Amino acid sequence: MNANTVKLITEKLGLIERPKGVISGIYKDYYMTLKEQQKNIYVLVVQGNNKAECSQEDIDKFIDSIKGIQGVSNCVYDKRCLKVLIAVMKNDFSYLFNCVDMIVGFFGDNGFKTGCAHCDDVQKNVSLCGVYGTYEYVCDDCFNIIEEESKNKQPEKSPKKGNLPAGIVGAFLGTLIGAVLWIIIYNLGFIAGIAGLVMTVCAFKGYELIGGRLSKTGVIVSVIIVIVMIFFTNTLCYGIEVHSVFSEQYGGVSFFESYRIAMELVFENVEGLLGYFIKDLVVGYLLTIVASFSAIKNAFTDNGDTPSVSKY
C-alpha cells in the first residue's frame, strides 16, 4: 500500500496506519482494519457482534447487497466480523468507501455492537493484534489464549537448517529439468513461459531437497541461477540449430564445434543474429517472470516459520 493510498484512506475514514501496511481504528463506533492482500485487492474487516440477534435472513440479504458493489468478490460474516474482499481499479476508492458506510450503517441500524473478534463480550478492552497474518481487535483474555496456542503449535516436520552451498547445487540441478523442457519447446518453434516456471519451481525444490530450508537468501540465489540458466539454455538452442544444419550438410561435426561457431555467428552479429538472440532472450525472461511471479512471491513469504501472533 503506497503512501498516497494510505493518506487518502486515513484522511477519509479518520483512521491510522498501524502496523505498516495496515489501516486500522474506529470508524463510526466500529473497529475496522484494511489491508492490501495483493496489488489493488483489499481485505476489509469490520467488527460487529450481532447482540440484537438480527435474523440470518436479513444478514444474508445484506451480504448479497455488499456482493453487488463493484469490485467485491467475496463477503462473509462470522457473528463477530464482516470480511470483504474488494478490488480497487484506477485508484477509485469510492466503491470501497461506499462499502464501509453500508456496513457500519447496517450494523448501527440493527443493534450490532463492536468488540473482540474472538468472544461475545463487548465490554472488554481490546487491542489491535496480528493473528496468523490477519489483523483484528482482540481482548487480552482471547489474545493470551491465541498466543499460548501459537507457542504450543509445532510444525509436523521441522525443516532442515539451510545450507547455502548445498542449496546452490540443488537449485542448479533443478534448473536442468526446466532447461531440457525449454530446449524441447524451442525446437518446436515456440518460447513458453511454462518452461521458465518449471525451471523456477524445480530450482526451489532442488534447493530444499539438498540444501534444506529455502530462506530468502536461497530464493534470491535460486532466481539468479534461473536467470543465468535461461541465458545459457538460449545459447544451447542456437548451438543445436547450427549443429543440425552442419550435420545435414557436412556431417562429422561435433556439437561443441557447432556451439562454438554458433556463438561466434551470434556475437559477431552475422546476418543480424545478435538481434534475434536478444529478442528471444528478452521474450524468454518476460514470459518466465509472468509465469513464475506467484511461485517467487510464495517462496519469499513462506520460509517454514511458525505464523506469528503479535499485539500492537
VENJOTA-V693155 format. One record per residue. N is the residue number from 1. SS is DSSP state (A for helix, B for strand, O for the rest). Layout:
n=N ss=SS
n=N ss=SS
This chain:
n=1 ss=O
n=2 ss=O
n=3 ss=A
n=4 ss=A
n=5 ss=A
n=6 ss=A
n=7 ss=A
n=8 ss=A
n=9 ss=A
n=10 ss=A
n=11 ss=A
n=12 ss=A
n=13 ss=A
n=14 ss=O
n=15 ss=O
n=16 ss=B
n=17 ss=B
n=18 ss=O
n=19 ss=O
n=20 ss=O
n=21 ss=O
n=22 ss=B
n=23 ss=B
n=24 ss=B
n=25 ss=B
n=26 ss=B
n=27 ss=B
n=28 ss=O
n=29 ss=O
n=30 ss=B
n=31 ss=B
n=32 ss=B
n=33 ss=B
n=34 ss=B
n=35 ss=B
n=36 ss=B
n=37 ss=B
n=38 ss=B
n=39 ss=O
n=40 ss=O
n=41 ss=B
n=42 ss=B
n=43 ss=B
n=44 ss=B
n=45 ss=B
n=46 ss=B
n=47 ss=B
n=48 ss=O
n=49 ss=B
n=50 ss=O
n=51 ss=O
n=52 ss=O
n=53 ss=O
n=54 ss=O
n=55 ss=O
n=56 ss=A
n=57 ss=A
n=58 ss=A
n=59 ss=A
n=60 ss=A
n=61 ss=A
n=62 ss=A
n=63 ss=A
n=64 ss=A
n=65 ss=A
n=66 ss=A
n=67 ss=A
n=68 ss=O
n=69 ss=O
n=70 ss=O
n=71 ss=O
n=72 ss=B
n=73 ss=B
n=74 ss=B
n=75 ss=B
n=76 ss=B
n=77 ss=B
n=78 ss=O
n=79 ss=O
n=80 ss=O
n=81 ss=B
n=82 ss=B
n=83 ss=B
n=84 ss=B
n=85 ss=B
n=86 ss=B
n=87 ss=B
n=88 ss=O
n=89 ss=O
n=90 ss=O
n=91 ss=O
n=92 ss=O
n=93 ss=O
n=94 ss=A
n=95 ss=A
n=96 ss=A
n=97 ss=A
n=98 ss=A
n=99 ss=A
n=100 ss=A
n=101 ss=A
n=102 ss=A
n=103 ss=A
n=104 ss=A
n=105 ss=A
n=106 ss=A
n=107 ss=A
n=108 ss=A
n=109 ss=A
n=110 ss=O
n=111 ss=O
n=112 ss=O
n=113 ss=B
n=114 ss=O
n=115 ss=O
n=116 ss=O
n=117 ss=O
n=118 ss=O
n=119 ss=O
n=120 ss=O
n=121 ss=O
n=122 ss=O
n=123 ss=O
n=124 ss=O
n=125 ss=O
n=126 ss=B
n=127 ss=B
n=128 ss=B
n=129 ss=B
n=130 ss=B
n=131 ss=B
n=132 ss=O
n=133 ss=O
n=134 ss=B
n=135 ss=B
n=136 ss=B
n=137 ss=B
n=138 ss=B
n=139 ss=B
n=140 ss=A
n=141 ss=A
n=142 ss=A
n=143 ss=A
n=144 ss=A
n=145 ss=A
n=146 ss=A
n=147 ss=A
n=148 ss=A
n=149 ss=A
n=150 ss=A
n=151 ss=A
n=152 ss=A
n=153 ss=O
n=154 ss=O
n=155 ss=O
n=156 ss=O
n=157 ss=O
n=158 ss=O
n=159 ss=O
n=160 ss=O
n=161 ss=O
n=162 ss=O
n=163 ss=O
n=164 ss=A
n=165 ss=A
n=166 ss=A
n=167 ss=A
n=168 ss=A
n=169 ss=A
n=170 ss=A
n=171 ss=A
n=172 ss=A
n=173 ss=A
n=174 ss=A
n=175 ss=A
n=176 ss=A
n=177 ss=A
n=178 ss=A
n=179 ss=A
n=180 ss=A
n=181 ss=A
n=182 ss=A
n=183 ss=A
n=184 ss=A
n=185 ss=A
n=186 ss=A
n=187 ss=A
n=188 ss=O
n=189 ss=O
n=190 ss=O
n=191 ss=O
n=192 ss=O
n=193 ss=A
n=194 ss=A
n=195 ss=A
n=196 ss=A
n=197 ss=A
n=198 ss=A
n=199 ss=A
n=200 ss=A
n=201 ss=A
n=202 ss=A
n=203 ss=A
n=204 ss=A
n=205 ss=A
n=206 ss=A
n=207 ss=A
n=208 ss=A
n=209 ss=A
n=210 ss=A
n=211 ss=A
n=212 ss=O
n=213 ss=O
n=214 ss=O
n=215 ss=O
n=216 ss=A
n=217 ss=A
n=218 ss=A
n=219 ss=A
n=220 ss=A
n=221 ss=A
n=222 ss=A
n=223 ss=A
n=224 ss=A
n=225 ss=A
n=226 ss=A
n=227 ss=A
n=228 ss=A
n=229 ss=A
n=230 ss=A
n=231 ss=A
n=232 ss=A
n=233 ss=A
n=234 ss=A
n=235 ss=A
n=236 ss=A
n=237 ss=A
n=238 ss=A
n=239 ss=A
n=240 ss=A
n=241 ss=A
n=242 ss=A
n=243 ss=A
n=244 ss=A
n=245 ss=A
n=246 ss=A
n=247 ss=A
n=248 ss=A
n=249 ss=A
n=250 ss=O
n=251 ss=O
n=252 ss=O
n=253 ss=O
n=254 ss=O
n=255 ss=A
n=256 ss=A
n=257 ss=A
n=258 ss=A
n=259 ss=A
n=260 ss=A
n=261 ss=A
n=262 ss=A
n=263 ss=A
n=264 ss=A
n=265 ss=A
n=266 ss=A
n=267 ss=A
n=268 ss=O
n=269 ss=O
n=270 ss=A
n=271 ss=A
n=272 ss=A
n=273 ss=A
n=274 ss=A
n=275 ss=A
n=276 ss=A
n=277 ss=A
n=278 ss=A
n=279 ss=A
n=280 ss=A
n=281 ss=A
n=282 ss=A
n=283 ss=A
n=284 ss=A
n=285 ss=A
n=286 ss=A
n=287 ss=A
n=288 ss=A
n=289 ss=A
n=290 ss=A
n=291 ss=A
n=292 ss=A
n=293 ss=A
n=294 ss=A
n=295 ss=A
n=296 ss=A
n=297 ss=A
n=298 ss=A
n=299 ss=A
n=300 ss=A
n=301 ss=A
n=302 ss=O
n=303 ss=O
n=304 ss=O
n=305 ss=O
n=306 ss=O
n=307 ss=O
n=308 ss=O
n=309 ss=B
n=310 ss=B
n=311 ss=B
n=312 ss=O
